Amino acid sequence: MRLAVSAEYIIRPAGLDCESLRSGQEPSRRSIIVGGAKQLELFRDLETSMHHGIKEALERLPRGEGLLGIGVEPWLPAEASGAIPVRIKVTMLDLPTSDLDAIWRRIRAIIPLISALAAATPFDSCHANGIASNALMNHIHTCQREGRAPISADRRFRYGRVEKALPSAAPRSPVAYDSSTGALQISLWEVQECARSNMAVIALLSSLLRTEGMGLDASEEDCTIALGKAAEGGTAQLKEELWTMYELAGSTASAEERMYLSIIRERIDRGSLGETLPKLVQSKGMDRAMDELSKCLRTNRPFLPRED
């Protein structure tokens, strides 16, 4: 089985004052394909390919426009003609397994923990509202209104030539099977500030999916509760679970994956972007904070908050 991974960024139009950002309608989408049809085996090659695509996208933007590697909230004003989210397809990872039920339970347990690390939307209408991931919280509230599980999978995905069933879910499931590519797609609600940070999340996921016993004892209720904690506080309420996950990932990670796990360690220790960005905005203002994040994307250097 293959695992599809993608990331999404927002174009910041020239001359737009970040202090005036507000929620609005989702603008139309356009796609940038990174890496083409070439299959890359090494994480560092995937990162290089991804960052090259980002740089190429930046070069094609009109003067004064840039990309923000912070997901899709707060939305830029809907009337801003240049406010277009850009989806960047990164890679597909091979996901060998002979037990589809076990891999599903493993994924279900992993998603809340990775979501805690990846929390990156702490603003609502350009104001920090105490929620680390408004994108994830909005998803949870939508699922509650519709009476469906927030961590779910679509009806079927295929392993080899055999189709097996996963729990049924609505079309907007975090876990879905793409019959056109033969890939199992895991969709998180957040992306990170640069290619390297995104690859760290992918490396963590890759190593955890090979970890025997990971999440097999976690119930659906346990995972739903953990997801709520991730949305509300990022890493703050899940430190013990995250450090346990980090140790498990380190025990199965390849040498190359371990190079990226240092970024994960920093996120657990210092907090997710959703926890640290409000402090940055409070001290420097929205404009300067967004400039710092844009620089992270351009230089491919993860954002590290200063120690208090």
Buried (B, 14 or more C-beta within 10 A) or exposed (E): BBBBBBBBBBBBBEEBEBEEBBBBEEBEEEEBEBBEEEEBEEBEBBBBBBBBBBBEBBEEBEEEBBBBBBBBBBBBBEEBEBBBBBBBBBBBBEBEBEEBEBBBBBBBBBBBBBBBBBBBBBBBEBBBEEBBBBBBBBBBEEBEEEEBBBBBBBEEBBBEEEEEEBBEBEEBBBBBBBEEEBBBBBEBBBBBBBBBBBBBBBBBBBBBBBBEEBBEEBEBEBBBEBBBBBBBBBBBBBEEBBBEBBEBBBEBBEEBBEBBBEBBBBBBEBBBBBBBBBBBBEEEEBBEBBBBBBBBBBEBEBBEBEEE
